[in-house]
Amino acid sequence: MMNRLFAGLMVSLVVALPAWALLKDSAVKPAAKPAAKPLRGVSKPAVEAAGPSVLSAEQLAIAERVQVGTSQCELAVVVTLRADAHTAGRFVLESGRKRYMLDPIVTSTGAVRLEELSSGAVWLQLANKSMLMNQKLGQRIADDCMNPQQLLVAQALLKSPAPHLLDAPKDALVPLGSDKVAQEMVPNTIK
């Protein structure tokens, strides 16, 4: 019995000593100095985002489809997207105190995608809504953003929703027969 008690005491000491040593060492070390505050009235120079100075023809074609202006987003977030005055095809996005210099990125889906590689900011623009994400953190910064043009598309989709991906078109020809063999094709009457 005494051996078990002694062994239990030794195990608890072995576990507790490293934690106690860390606490002791952190108490002895001096506190880190706070970061220097910027001087008032002195503005930081504008820093150009790292990116290509000349965009490809594909990127310029994407830039032509970008809808600029102010978008109202979910949770009262406001996003403003405008063309960069210095580089054709590049855009400036502002949301609150954040500012991003975005370049068009070619996508396989045809959706408009603008990125700032240094911060991980990604602006995705669809016909009916847009969203701002931080791909480095894996977070949505602003969701369900709509400018006036996208709002019209969203309202039209509510009145007449797009067909489901797996639904056959109403005027398509469907096979008639059994055993998975199409004997003849007739118009689809399923509504």
RAVENUR-V673364 format. One line per field, one symbol per residue. psi: psi as a letter, one per 30 degrees, with the letter a starting at -180 (. if undefined). burial: # if it has 9 or more other ideal C-beta (glycine too) atoms within 8 Angstrom, else .. Layout:
psi=???
burial=???
This chain:
psi=eeeeeeeeeeeeeeefeeeeeeeeeffeklkkklkkklkkfjkkkkkkkklkfklleeeeeeeffkjlakkkllhgkkkkklkkffkkfllkkkjbfkkkjkkkkklfffkkkkkjeefgkkjkklefllkkljfefhlkeklhkkleeeeeeeeeeeeilklkefkkkeglklkkllggkjelklkkgk.
burial=................................................#.#...#...##.##..##.#.#.#...#####.##....#######....######......######..#######..######......##..###..##.##..#................#.............#...
